[in-house]
């Protein structure tokens, strides 16, 4: 029995304007097994972030098929895909995307509240403790450093125990020392929760920590 949680078959993505058509991804096929950590690497414009948004069901391919956790994304409407993401997917972004008016604790609890669950404050506090922010629960994002904000974002991503975590340049806005700390936390949390990780990065050290690296070049997987 296959344990793949993501499967893409001959996926292409074109963007058409009034005057031209641009191919961002071309004939990409891949399979990701449960618990794997996969790095998507390549120069800017190679199609990494576009592929990530397609695999996460945030957008649909122009051609080809993608299955996420056994669900054929092209056969689901926007509401169903959103429900799947809310239930089983976590995200970490380069720009943190914390809510400025919410405390660190409230930001971490947010996915559970959106999901309609009873807000589990004790779990949120434990996650903040795991990322080294015990005692900072009441701080607003503006009162935290960039590295601390990204650690809040990591805790938030694991709040609902996602089966798959998508991370888009999670260390891109951090200095080298802070990035190293966040990387260690990311892989520790990922290991502890048994999450499948899809990571977009320019950082070779971060890519080396993954089980496999897929290199994109001009919209194609070349390695």
Buried (B, 14 or more C-beta within 10 A) or exposed (E): EEEBBBBBBEBBBBEEEEEEEEBBBBBBEBBBBBBBBBBBBBEEEBBBBBBBBBBBBBBBBBEBBBBBBEBEBEEBEEEEBEEBBBEBBBBBBBEBEBEEEBBBBBBBBBBBEEEEEEBBBEBBBEBBEBBBBEEBBEBBBEEBEBBBBBBBBBBBBBBBEBBBBBBBBBBBBBEEEBBBBBBEBBBEBBEEBEBBBBBBBBBEEBBEBBEEBBBBEBBBBEE
